[in-house]
Amino acid sequence: MKIRLATSDDAGWIAGIYAPYVRDTVISFEMEPPSAEEMARRIETTLQTYPWLVAQDAGQPLGYAYASPHRARAAYRWSCDVSVYVAPQAQRRSVGTKLYVRLLDMLEEQGFRNAFAGIALPNAASIALHERLGFTHLGTYRDVGYKLGAWHDVGWWQKILSDVPGVPRDPVPLPEINPGR
């Protein structure tokens, strides 16, 4: 399995992996699957600051993981949200774990302190993945999203990436630590 930074050329297969999560589950709270063009825009925007990783095996897409801003206010800039999506045929093969390990290492290298994951509940597999990687449950937003004819809870998990004593330096944008992306 090869893990690398995504490019806009990956947008079609990424959109293909994501679409069933949007259409058929509450794992994503989006209501309409984004097009390949929209996914390409998201990838390019994300890579200006955060990692977006893809996993492939012999050219076959397996999954992807990325980080995004946790909140818009400036004091939150040391925190980010993380997400991972794995193709159905690649589940239960440690793809999500390997993507997340690489993603979290990169975020720590950039200078981020916290990674947060919002998980639509119930989702035992996602909870197990996050807790295996050191995330701890913070709390649950009750009935926060309505999709597929029902209200759904979202649990929030946190992983502290680094201990930053004193005044921290700003996180380094991804292109500055990985200029050849």
KAMOHU-V329630 format. One record per pair of residues at least 12 apart in sequence whose ideal C-beta (glycine too) atoms are under 10 Angstrom apart, sorted by sequence separation. I is the first residue (numbers start at 0). J is the second residue. D is the distance in Angstrom with one decimal. If there is no record, write none. Layout:
i:I j:J d:D
i:I j:J d:D
This chain:
i:17 j:29 d:8.4
i:20 j:32 d:8.4
i:21 j:33 d:7.8
i:51 j:63 d:6.9
i:52 j:64 d:5.2
i:53 j:65 d:9.3
i:67 j:79 d:6.3
i:68 j:80 d:7.2
i:69 j:81 d:9.6
i:83 j:95 d:4.8
i:102 j:114 d:8.3
i:116 j:128 d:9.1
i:140 j:152 d:6.4
i:141 j:153 d:8.9
i:18 j:31 d:9.5
i:19 j:32 d:8.2
i:51 j:64 d:7.7
i:52 j:65 d:6.9
i:66 j:79 d:4.4
i:67 j:80 d:5.0
i:83 j:96 d:8.9
i:85 j:98 d:7.9
i:116 j:129 d:5.4
i:139 j:152 d:5.3
i:140 j:153 d:4.8
i:18 j:32 d:3.8
i:50 j:64 d:8.0
i:51 j:65 d:3.9
i:52 j:66 d:9.4
i:65 j:79 d:9.6
i:66 j:80 d:6.8
i:67 j:81 d:7.9
i:83 j:97 d:9.9
i:84 j:98 d:9.1
i:139 j:153 d:6.9
i:140 j:154 d:7.9
i:17 j:32 d:6.5
i:18 j:33 d:8.3
i:50 j:65 d:6.6
i:51 j:66 d:7.8
i:65 j:80 d:9.2
i:66 j:81 d:5.2
i:67 j:82 d:7.4
i:83 j:98 d:5.5
i:99 j:114 d:9.0
i:114 j:129 d:9.5
i:138 j:153 d:9.8
i:139 j:154 d:4.6
i:140 j:155 d:7.3
i:17 j:33 d:7.1
i:18 j:34 d:9.8
i:49 j:65 d:6.5
i:50 j:66 d:5.9
i:51 j:67 d:9.2
i:65 j:81 d:7.4
i:66 j:82 d:8.0
i:83 j:99 d:5.6
i:116 j:132 d:9.5
i:118 j:134 d:9.4
i:138 j:154 d:7.4
i:139 j:155 d:7.2
i:15 j:32 d:9.0
i:49 j:66 d:4.0
i:64 j:81 d:6.8
i:65 j:82 d:6.0
i:81 j:98 d:9.7
i:82 j:99 d:9.7
i:99 j:116 d:9.2
i:137 j:154 d:8.0
i:138 j:155 d:5.9
i:14 j:32 d:6.7
i:48 j:66 d:8.4
i:49 j:67 d:6.2
i:64 j:82 d:6.6
i:65 j:83 d:8.2
i:81 j:99 d:7.1
i:114 j:132 d:9.3
i:116 j:134 d:6.1
i:118 j:136 d:9.2
i:136 j:154 d:6.1
i:137 j:155 d:4.7
i:138 j:156 d:9.7
i:14 j:33 d:6.0
i:46 j:65 d:8.8
i:48 j:67 d:8.9
i:49 j:68 d:8.0
i:63 j:82 d:8.7
i:64 j:83 d:4.0
i:65 j:84 d:9.2
i:83 j:102 d:7.7
i:114 j:133 d:9.6
i:115 j:134 d:8.5
i:120 j:139 d:6.8
i:136 j:155 d:7.5
i:137 j:156 d:6.6
i:138 j:157 d:9.9
i:13 j:33 d:9.3
i:14 j:34 d:6.5
i:15 j:35 d:8.3
i:18 j:38 d:9.8
i:45 j:65 d:5.5
i:48 j:68 d:7.9
i:63 j:83 d:7.3
i:64 j:84 d:7.6
i:82 j:102 d:9.4
i:114 j:134 d:7.6
i:120 j:140 d:9.5
i:135 j:155 d:9.9
i:136 j:156 d:5.6
i:137 j:157 d:5.4
i:14 j:35 d:4.8
i:17 j:38 d:7.3
i:42 j:63 d:9.1
i:45 j:66 d:7.4
i:62 j:83 d:6.7
i:63 j:84 d:5.9
i:64 j:85 d:9.0
i:81 j:102 d:6.2
i:116 j:137 d:10.0
i:118 j:139 d:9.3
i:120 j:141 d:9.6
i:134 j:155 d:9.5
i:135 j:156 d:6.4
i:136 j:157 d:8.4
i:13 j:35 d:8.1
i:14 j:36 d:8.9
i:16 j:38 d:9.9
i:45 j:67 d:6.4
i:62 j:84 d:5.8
i:63 j:85 d:8.4
i:81 j:103 d:7.4
i:115 j:137 d:8.0
i:134 j:156 d:3.9
i:135 j:157 d:5.9
i:10 j:33 d:9.0
i:11 j:34 d:9.3
i:12 j:35 d:8.7
i:14 j:37 d:7.7
i:15 j:38 d:9.3
i:42 j:65 d:8.0
i:44 j:67 d:9.2
i:45 j:68 d:9.6
i:62 j:85 d:3.7
i:63 j:86 d:9.2
i:79 j:102 d:9.7
i:117 j:140 d:8.1
i:133 j:156 d:9.6
i:134 j:157 d:6.2
i:135 j:158 d:7.5
i:10 j:34 d:8.6
i:11 j:35 d:4.3
i:14 j:38 d:4.3
i:17 j:41 d:10.0
i:41 j:65 d:8.4
i:61 j:85 d:6.6
i:62 j:86 d:5.7
i:119 j:143 d:9.1
i:132 j:156 d:9.4
i:133 j:157 d:9.6
i:134 j:158 d:4.5
i:135 j:159 d:8.7
i:10 j:35 d:4.6
i:11 j:36 d:9.4
i:13 j:38 d:5.3
i:14 j:39 d:8.7
i:38 j:63 d:9.8
i:60 j:85 d:9.9
i:61 j:86 d:5.7
i:81 j:106 d:7.6
i:119 j:144 d:7.1
i:129 j:154 d:9.4
i:133 j:158 d:5.2
i:134 j:159 d:9.5
i:9 j:35 d:9.5
i:10 j:36 d:7.3
i:12 j:38 d:9.3
i:13 j:39 d:8.8
i:41 j:67 d:9.0
i:60 j:86 d:6.1
i:117 j:143 d:9.2
i:130 j:156 d:7.4
i:132 j:158 d:6.7
i:133 j:159 d:8.3
i:10 j:37 d:8.2
i:11 j:38 d:7.7
i:14 j:41 d:9.6
i:59 j:86 d:8.4
i:61 j:88 d:8.2
i:62 j:89 d:5.8
i:79 j:106 d:6.3
i:117 j:144 d:9.9
i:119 j:146 d:8.5
i:129 j:156 d:4.8
i:133 j:160 d:9.4
i:7 j:35 d:9.1
i:10 j:38 d:4.1
i:11 j:39 d:8.4
i:13 j:41 d:8.8
i:48 j:76 d:9.5
i:60 j:88 d:9.7
i:61 j:89 d:4.0
i:62 j:90 d:8.6
i:78 j:106 d:9.9
i:126 j:154 d:7.3
i:128 j:156 d:9.9
i:129 j:157 d:9.4
i:130 j:158 d:9.8
i:7 j:36 d:9.2
i:9 j:38 d:8.4
i:10 j:39 d:3.7
i:13 j:42 d:7.3
i:50 j:79 d:9.7
i:54 j:83 d:9.6
i:59 j:88 d:8.3
i:60 j:89 d:8.2
i:61 j:90 d:9.4
i:95 j:124 d:8.7
i:99 j:128 d:7.2
i:103 j:132 d:7.0
i:125 j:154 d:9.2
i:129 j:158 d:7.7
i:9 j:39 d:8.4
i:10 j:40 d:8.4
i:49 j:79 d:6.4
i:59 j:89 d:8.2
i:62 j:92 d:9.4
i:64 j:94 d:9.3
i:79 j:109 d:9.0
i:81 j:111 d:9.8
i:95 j:125 d:8.4
i:99 j:129 d:8.2
i:103 j:133 d:8.6
i:121 j:151 d:9.3
i:126 j:156 d:7.7
i:7 j:38 d:8.4
i:8 j:39 d:8.2
i:10 j:41 d:8.1
i:48 j:79 d:8.8
i:49 j:80 d:9.4
i:50 j:81 d:9.5
i:51 j:82 d:9.8
i:52 j:83 d:9.0
i:54 j:85 d:8.1
i:61 j:92 d:7.6
i:63 j:94 d:9.5
i:64 j:95 d:7.4
i:103 j:134 d:9.6
i:120 j:151 d:6.9
i:121 j:152 d:8.4
i:122 j:153 d:9.8
i:125 j:156 d:9.0
i:7 j:39 d:3.9
i:10 j:42 d:6.0
i:49 j:81 d:9.1
i:54 j:86 d:9.1
i:62 j:94 d:4.7
i:63 j:95 d:9.9
i:77 j:109 d:9.9
i:79 j:111 d:5.4
i:96 j:128 d:6.5
i:99 j:131 d:9.4
i:100 j:132 d:7.1
i:119 j:151 d:5.4
i:120 j:152 d:4.4
i:122 j:154 d:8.4
i:5 j:38 d:9.4
i:6 j:39 d:8.8
i:7 j:40 d:8.2
i:9 j:42 d:7.0
i:10 j:43 d:9.1
i:56 j:89 d:7.8
i:61 j:94 d:4.8
i:62 j:95 d:6.4
i:64 j:97 d:9.2
i:65 j:98 d:9.2
i:77 j:110 d:7.2
i:78 j:111 d:6.8
i:79 j:112 d:9.3
i:80 j:113 d:9.6
i:81 j:114 d:4.9
i:83 j:116 d:8.6
i:91 j:124 d:8.7
i:95 j:128 d:5.5
i:99 j:132 d:5.7
i:119 j:152 d:7.4
i:120 j:153 d:6.7
i:121 j:154 d:9.2
i:5 j:39 d:9.6
i:7 j:41 d:9.5
i:8 j:42 d:9.3
i:55 j:89 d:9.8
i:61 j:95 d:9.4
i:64 j:98 d:3.9
i:76 j:110 d:9.6
i:77 j:111 d:5.8
i:78 j:112 d:6.4
i:79 j:113 d:7.4
i:80 j:114 d:7.5
i:81 j:115 d:7.2
i:82 j:116 d:7.3
i:90 j:124 d:8.0
i:95 j:129 d:9.6
i:118 j:152 d:9.3
i:119 j:153 d:5.6
i:120 j:154 d:5.3
i:7 j:42 d:5.6
i:54 j:89 d:7.6
i:62 j:97 d:9.1
i:63 j:98 d:6.9
i:64 j:99 d:5.8
i:76 j:111 d:8.6
i:77 j:112 d:4.2
i:78 j:113 d:4.1
i:79 j:114 d:5.9
i:80 j:115 d:5.1
i:81 j:116 d:5.5
i:82 j:117 d:8.5
i:93 j:128 d:9.7
i:96 j:131 d:7.1
i:99 j:134 d:9.4
i:118 j:153 d:6.6
i:119 j:154 d:8.2
i:5 j:41 d:9.7
i:6 j:42 d:7.1
i:7 j:43 d:5.7
i:56 j:92 d:8.8
i:61 j:97 d:9.2
i:62 j:98 d:6.0
i:64 j:100 d:9.6
i:66 j:102 d:6.4
i:76 j:112 d:9.6
i:77 j:113 d:6.7
i:78 j:114 d:7.6
i:79 j:115 d:7.2
i:80 j:116 d:6.9
i:81 j:117 d:9.6
i:82 j:118 d:9.9
i:95 j:131 d:10.0
i:96 j:132 d:7.0
i:117 j:153 d:4.9
i:118 j:154 d:5.0
i:5 j:42 d:5.1
i:6 j:43 d:8.7
i:16 j:53 d:9.6
i:61 j:98 d:8.5
i:64 j:101 d:7.8
i:65 j:102 d:7.3
i:66 j:103 d:8.9
i:78 j:115 d:6.4
i:80 j:117 d:6.8
i:95 j:132 d:9.4
i:116 j:153 d:9.9
i:117 j:154 d:7.4
i:118 j:155 d:7.7
i:4 j:42 d:9.3
i:5 j:43 d:9.3
i:13 j:51 d:8.7
i:54 j:92 d:9.7
i:56 j:94 d:8.7
i:64 j:102 d:4.8
i:75 j:113 d:9.0
i:116 j:154 d:8.7
i:117 j:155 d:5.6
i:118 j:156 d:6.6
i:7 j:46 d:9.1
i:54 j:93 d:10.0
i:55 j:94 d:10.0
i:63 j:102 d:9.7
i:64 j:103 d:9.2
i:66 j:105 d:8.3
i:85 j:124 d:9.7
i:116 j:155 d:7.3
i:117 j:156 d:8.0
i:5 j:45 d:8.2
i:6 j:46 d:8.5
i:13 j:53 d:7.1
i:54 j:94 d:5.3
i:66 j:106 d:5.8
i:75 j:115 d:10.0
i:115 j:155 d:6.2
i:116 j:156 d:4.7
i:5 j:46 d:7.2
i:12 j:53 d:8.4
i:54 j:95 d:8.8
i:115 j:156 d:6.9
i:116 j:157 d:8.0
i:4 j:46 d:6.9
i:9 j:51 d:8.7
i:69 j:111 d:9.3
i:83 j:125 d:8.4
i:114 j:156 d:8.8
i:115 j:157 d:5.4
i:116 j:158 d:7.9
i:12 j:55 d:9.0
i:54 j:97 d:6.7
i:66 j:109 d:8.9
i:85 j:128 d:9.6
i:114 j:157 d:7.2
i:115 j:158 d:8.0
i:9 j:53 d:5.4
i:16 j:60 d:6.5
i:54 j:98 d:5.5
i:69 j:113 d:7.3
i:113 j:157 d:5.9
i:114 j:158 d:4.7
i:5 j:50 d:8.7
i:6 j:51 d:9.1
i:15 j:60 d:7.8
i:16 j:61 d:8.7
i:52 j:97 d:9.4
i:53 j:98 d:8.2
i:66 j:111 d:7.7
i:69 j:114 d:8.6
i:70 j:115 d:9.5
i:83 j:128 d:7.6
i:113 j:158 d:7.1
i:114 j:159 d:8.3
i:4 j:50 d:6.7
i:5 j:51 d:4.3
i:9 j:55 d:8.9
i:16 j:62 d:6.6
i:17 j:63 d:8.3
i:52 j:98 d:5.5
i:69 j:115 d:5.6
i:83 j:129 d:9.3
i:113 j:159 d:5.9
i:114 j:160 d:5.8
i:4 j:51 d:6.7
i:5 j:52 d:6.6
i:6 j:53 d:8.5
i:12 j:59 d:9.2
i:13 j:60 d:7.6
i:16 j:63 d:6.9
i:52 j:99 d:9.0
i:54 j:101 d:8.9
i:112 j:159 d:6.7
i:113 j:160 d:6.4
i:4 j:52 d:6.3
i:5 j:53 d:4.7
i:12 j:60 d:4.3
i:50 j:98 d:10.0
i:66 j:114 d:7.1
i:67 j:115 d:10.0
i:81 j:129 d:9.0
i:112 j:160 d:5.8
i:113 j:161 d:8.9
i:3 j:52 d:7.0
i:4 j:53 d:7.6
i:11 j:60 d:9.4
i:12 j:61 d:9.9
i:13 j:62 d:9.1
i:52 j:101 d:5.9
i:66 j:115 d:9.8
i:111 j:160 d:5.5
i:112 j:161 d:5.6
i:2 j:52 d:5.6
i:3 j:53 d:6.2
i:13 j:63 d:5.5
i:52 j:102 d:5.6
i:110 j:160 d:9.0
i:111 j:161 d:7.5
i:112 j:162 d:8.1
i:113 j:163 d:9.9
i:2 j:53 d:7.2
i:3 j:54 d:8.4
i:9 j:60 d:7.6
i:12 j:63 d:8.9
i:50 j:101 d:8.0
i:51 j:102 d:8.8
i:81 j:132 d:9.8
i:107 j:158 d:9.8
i:109 j:160 d:9.2
i:110 j:161 d:7.6
i:112 j:163 d:5.2
i:1 j:53 d:8.7
i:2 j:54 d:5.1
i:3 j:55 d:7.8
i:13 j:65 d:9.5
i:50 j:102 d:5.6
i:106 j:158 d:9.4
i:107 j:159 d:9.9
i:108 j:160 d:9.4
i:109 j:161 d:10.0
i:111 j:163 d:9.4
i:1 j:54 d:7.1
i:2 j:55 d:8.2
i:49 j:102 d:9.0
i:50 j:103 d:9.5
i:52 j:105 d:7.9
i:81 j:134 d:9.1
i:107 j:160 d:4.4
i:108 j:161 d:9.4
i:110 j:163 d:7.8
i:0 j:54 d:5.6
i:1 j:55 d:5.4
i:9 j:63 d:7.6
i:50 j:104 d:9.4
i:106 j:160 d:5.8
i:107 j:161 d:5.3
i:0 j:55 d:7.2
i:1 j:56 d:7.2
i:27 j:82 d:8.7
i:50 j:105 d:4.6
i:103 j:158 d:6.8
i:106 j:161 d:9.1
i:112 j:167 d:7.0
i:0 j:56 d:4.8
i:1 j:57 d:9.0
i:26 j:82 d:9.6
i:49 j:105 d:8.6
i:50 j:106 d:6.9
i:104 j:160 d:9.0
i:111 j:167 d:9.7
i:0 j:57 d:9.1
i:1 j:58 d:9.2
i:27 j:84 d:8.3
i:49 j:106 d:7.6
i:103 j:160 d:6.4
i:110 j:167 d:6.9
i:5 j:63 d:6.4
i:26 j:84 d:8.1
i:50 j:108 d:9.6
i:110 j:168 d:6.0
i:112 j:170 d:8.6
i:0 j:59 d:9.7
i:2 j:61 d:9.1
i:5 j:64 d:9.5
i:50 j:109 d:8.0
i:99 j:158 d:9.3
i:110 j:169 d:7.0
i:111 j:170 d:5.2
i:1 j:61 d:9.3
i:2 j:62 d:9.5
i:5 j:65 d:7.6
i:49 j:109 d:8.0
i:109 j:169 d:9.7
i:110 j:170 d:4.2
i:111 j:171 d:9.4
i:0 j:61 d:6.5
i:2 j:63 d:9.6
i:48 j:109 d:8.5
i:109 j:170 d:4.9
i:110 j:171 d:5.6
i:0 j:62 d:9.7
i:2 j:64 d:8.9
i:49 j:111 d:8.7
i:108 j:170 d:9.7
i:109 j:171 d:4.9
i:108 j:171 d:8.0
i:109 j:172 d:7.6
i:20 j:84 d:6.1
i:106 j:170 d:8.2
i:109 j:173 d:6.7
i:17 j:82 d:9.8
i:19 j:84 d:9.7
i:20 j:85 d:9.8
i:108 j:173 d:9.7
i:109 j:175 d:8.6
i:110 j:176 d:9.1
i:17 j:84 d:5.7
i:19 j:86 d:9.4
i:106 j:173 d:9.5
i:109 j:176 d:6.0
i:16 j:84 d:5.6
i:19 j:87 d:7.5
i:105 j:173 d:7.5
i:108 j:176 d:6.0
i:109 j:177 d:9.3
i:16 j:85 d:7.6
i:17 j:86 d:9.9
i:108 j:177 d:9.1
i:16 j:86 d:5.0
i:13 j:84 d:8.1
i:15 j:86 d:8.4
i:16 j:87 d:8.5
i:105 j:176 d:7.8
i:105 j:177 d:7.9
i:16 j:89 d:9.0
i:12 j:86 d:8.6
i:80 j:155 d:9.5
i:81 j:156 d:9.5
i:81 j:158 d:8.3
i:78 j:157 d:8.7
i:78 j:159 d:10.0
i:79 j:160 d:9.0
i:78 j:160 d:9.3
i:77 j:160 d:9.0
i:77 j:161 d:9.0
i:77 j:163 d:7.0
i:69 j:157 d:9.9
i:0 j:89 d:8.9
i:28 j:117 d:8.8
i:77 j:167 d:5.9
i:28 j:119 d:7.0
i:76 j:167 d:9.3
i:77 j:168 d:9.5
i:79 j:170 d:8.3
i:0 j:92 d:8.2
i:2 j:94 d:9.1
i:26 j:118 d:8.3
i:27 j:119 d:7.9
i:77 j:169 d:8.2
i:78 j:170 d:9.4
i:0 j:93 d:8.6
i:26 j:119 d:5.5
i:76 j:169 d:6.6
i:77 j:170 d:6.3
i:0 j:94 d:7.0
i:25 j:119 d:4.6
i:76 j:170 d:6.3
i:2 j:97 d:6.3
i:24 j:119 d:7.9
i:25 j:120 d:8.8
i:2 j:98 d:6.3
i:25 j:121 d:9.7
i:26 j:122 d:6.7
i:73 j:169 d:9.8
i:0 j:97 d:6.7
i:25 j:122 d:8.7
i:0 j:98 d:9.4
i:2 j:100 d:9.2
i:3 j:101 d:9.4
i:24 j:122 d:9.0
i:2 j:101 d:5.3
i:20 j:119 d:10.0
i:26 j:125 d:7.6
i:2 j:102 d:9.0
i:4 j:105 d:9.2
i:66 j:173 d:9.1
i:28 j:143 d:8.5
i:30 j:145 d:10.0
i:28 j:144 d:4.7
i:30 j:146 d:6.9
i:27 j:144 d:9.9
i:28 j:145 d:9.1
i:29 j:146 d:9.0
i:30 j:147 d:9.6
i:28 j:146 d:6.2
i:25 j:144 d:7.1
i:27 j:146 d:8.8
i:25 j:145 d:9.5
i:26 j:146 d:9.9
i:25 j:146 d:5.0
i:49 j:170 d:9.0
i:24 j:146 d:8.7
i:25 j:147 d:6.0
i:48 j:170 d:7.7
i:51 j:173 d:8.7
i:24 j:147 d:7.9
i:28 j:151 d:7.9
i:48 j:171 d:9.2
i:49 j:172 d:8.4
i:50 j:173 d:5.7
i:23 j:147 d:8.3
i:25 j:149 d:8.0
i:48 j:172 d:4.9
i:49 j:173 d:6.1
i:21 j:146 d:9.5
i:22 j:147 d:9.6
i:25 j:150 d:9.9
i:26 j:151 d:9.9
i:28 j:153 d:8.0
i:47 j:172 d:6.5
i:48 j:173 d:6.1
i:25 j:151 d:4.9
i:46 j:172 d:9.2
i:47 j:173 d:7.4
i:48 j:174 d:8.6
i:50 j:176 d:9.5
i:25 j:152 d:9.7
i:46 j:173 d:6.0
i:47 j:174 d:7.2
i:48 j:175 d:9.8
i:50 j:177 d:8.1
i:25 j:153 d:9.2
i:45 j:173 d:8.6
i:46 j:174 d:7.4
i:51 j:180 d:9.8
i:50 j:180 d:9.1
i:46 j:177 d:9.3
i:46 j:180 d:6.7
i:4 j:173 d:8.1
i:4 j:177 d:7.0
i:6 j:180 d:8.3
i:4 j:179 d:9.4
i:5 j:180 d:9.3
i:4 j:180 d:4.8
i:3 j:180 d:9.0
